[in-house]
Amino acid sequence: MINSGHGLTYNDFIILPGFINFSADSVDLSSQLTKKITLKAPLVSSPMDTVTESDMAIAIALCGGIGIIHHNCLPEYQANEVHKVKKYKHGFIRDPVVLCPKNTVSDVLKVKKEHGFCGVPITENGKLGGKLVGIVTSRDIDFLEGKDNLSIRLENIMTKLDDLVTAQSGVTLAEANSILENSKKGKLPIISADGNLLALMARTDLKKSKSYPIASKDENKQLIVGAAIGTRDEDKHRLQLLSQAGVDVIVLDSSQGNSVYQIEMIKYIKKTYPQLQIIGGNVVTINQAKNLIDAGVDALRVGMGSGSICITQEVMAVGRPQATAVYKVSEYAKKFGVPIIADGGIQSIGHIIKALSLGASTVMMGSLLAGTSEAPGEYFFSDGVRLKKYRGMGSLEAMDRKDAMGSAMNRYFHNEMDKLKVAQGVSGSIVDKGSALRFIPYLQCGLRHGCQDIGAKSLTELRNMMYSGELRFEMRSYSAQLEGNVHSLFSYEKRLF
């Protein structure tokens, strides 16, 4: 079908049903993001400044996917967003915020404003490794937020060491969880035999762990997160800050990834930060993919001009229909064990299934997540409809963002002399979708039912069925596409979940 030479989009074909002999709940949605990272759900949020900051990255990671923090901002801001995700859920908190007895209530309130919590251990010297003398929690300062109380020293209000439940160093994560569960305390300090503070555990983290059992986590039980960077020399400083913040994956963000600049950056990262996984791109042809695979990428991002806000194909006359691009690049990359991320053109659950059935390991979503409450930006009303702004990173609005240091522009222009900007994206708005913590499970449920109808018990089996010829596709005429959507009604309401 695709080898006929015609460029196809997801709407141009349909998948024929298979045989059902298993329940939808038993479908395994696990899939590789990169060579070394496997997700419980094949969902990735796009590095766009109206899609992914820390709130979105946390939400999608809790649901088994991963968020890629955009770089249309100051390097310090982006690194702090990564830091927020890594701090959200812990096993042992290895570097907790620590204060000393002579600190005041105002210092605790400052911690609460910066980090979002106020449970702070108190040591004699105010540092990790110092002798633990107590802890301050929200209950200790609940009624002390008035101006008259800001100068009260913590030694006068903290919960003293004698009243704390602690655990000794060497305690396992399971044992520490059990102590927290039984003690009914909010925090569990981990101390040495000499009483020095080594780490901390939080009860809220234990509750989150039970609420989101398939969350994407690293070895220390922290949520995993990715971040986008460009390919200029100044991005090496951004990369250093991101590495220090604990980022797990780096996405080299370029509309056309087959460049000497990206190849050089891949080699630099592999040499300087060998622990980081690198996603290269964007690419749509085998020749593009070959150069980046040879340079050492751990995954490829496929798509050029297929996003809902992207006008690259219209303006630059360059790109490729997304279904064809995903199939061609996936078929080549699988020979080298390099997973593919289908980026762009995803409008529904059906499109996600089609992308995965063509060989993609995961899909990247922009507009599909842009209207959720976790996406950056404020809601506004137009004609009684609740909306949120959504824009392409190639739009003039994104490229002109004052605090971005030209990051969005760098995605589309390789040369410093490109003074005149040519827009490759537009700005628009998206209807409110509610919380991503409700919307993403809806996507996962739809994926399971789609795989069940096809007869695939896992995404790995789905791809194997495609390559073996067991999975059957059929071209759709324009009339067939109209018939496959809602039709023949005077009016209707489309509620998805």
Salt bridges, closest charged atoms under 4 A:
ASP49 OD2 - ARG391 NH2 2.54
ASP49 OD2 - ARG401 NH1 3.33
GLU53 OE2 - HIS70 NE2 2.90
GLU76 OE2 - HIS237 NE2 3.80
GLU81 OE2 - LYS84 NZ 3.02
ASP95 OD1 - LYS87 NZ 2.75
GLU114 OE1 - HIS115 NE2 3.88
GLU145 OE2 - LYS112 NZ 3.81
GLU155 OE2 - ARG153 NH1 3.58
GLU181 OE2 - LYS210 NZ 3.06
ASP205 OD2 - HIS90 ND1 3.29
ASP205 OD1 - LYS208 NZ 3.48
ASP218 OD2 - LYS86 NZ 2.93
ASP233 OD1 - LYS236 NZ 3.67
ASP235 OD1 - ARG238 NE 3.73
ASP248 OD2 - LYS86 NZ 2.91
ASP253 OD2 - HIS71 NE2 3.15
ASP253 OD1 - ARG301 NH1 2.85
ASP253 OD1 - ARG411 NE 2.62
ASP294 OD2 - LYS290 NZ 2.75
ASP298 OD2 - LYS270 NZ 2.74
ASP343 OD2 - ARG301 NE 2.81
GLU397 OE2 - LYS389 NZ 3.96
GLU397 OE2 - ARG391 NH1 3.01
ASP400 OD1 - LYS421 NZ 3.27
ASP403 OD1 - ARG401 NE 2.70
GLU416 OE2 - ARG232 NH1 3.05
ASP432 OD2 - ARG386 NH1 3.00
